[in-house]
Amino acid sequence: MNNQRRIPTLTPCVGRCSTVFGDAVCRGCRRYNHEIIQWNTYNLEQRVAVWTRLDAQLDQILLPMLPLAQLEQVEQFILSKRVRVLETASQGRKLYQALKLCEKNRNLATESGLGIRPHQVKPIWDEFERRALALGKASYDFAWLRADVMGQTLLKWNEQEDDL
């Protein structure tokens, strides 16, 4: 099996699950609680859809937060640290992986390509986590609101059909 098909089937889990404490959106990987529970039953298309949403959120958050990042250097940095990402991974995903490494060892910041200094890692990481959780919750709430409106609309259509 080639690398393109294998990696997206891995779980996005980062080992910091908060859904066990009742969160609807995991503070670690930012998946919805039902996505975590059902992950092993998802087919490739469903898993790629989750990865795509998570990557889009990373792009939305990290690209503006790290405007001085040099993507080529970031890619080399995460490769040198043996972090596996798809070649087609979003820029935000690559920035996230580099930032995550720096969060564990802030002295890596100067070689990471992120364009930040070691003393900036903690505040940037904390702000990233705050924004990621807020965006994940908003996305979750919107998805459920949209599903509820669709359900109500279908019920009204059924009632109208019954009246005919």
HELIX and SHEET records of a PDB file:
HELIX    1   1 ASN A    3  ARG A    6  1                                   4    
HELIX    2   2 ILE A    7  THR A    9  5                                   3    
HELIX    3   3 THR A   19  PHE A   21  5                                   3    
HELIX    4   4 ASN A   33  GLN A   38  1                                   6    
HELIX    5   5 TRP A   39  THR A   41  5                                   3    
HELIX    6   6 LEU A   44  MET A   65  1                                  22    
HELIX    7   7 LEU A   71  SER A   80  1                                  10    
HELIX    8   8 GLN A   91  LYS A  104  1                                  14    
HELIX    9   9 ARG A  106  LEU A  108  5                                   3    
HELIX   10  10 ALA A  109  SER A  112  1                                   4    
HELIX   11  11 PRO A  118  GLN A  120  5                                   3    
HELIX   12  12 VAL A  121  ASP A  163  1                                  43    
END                                                                             
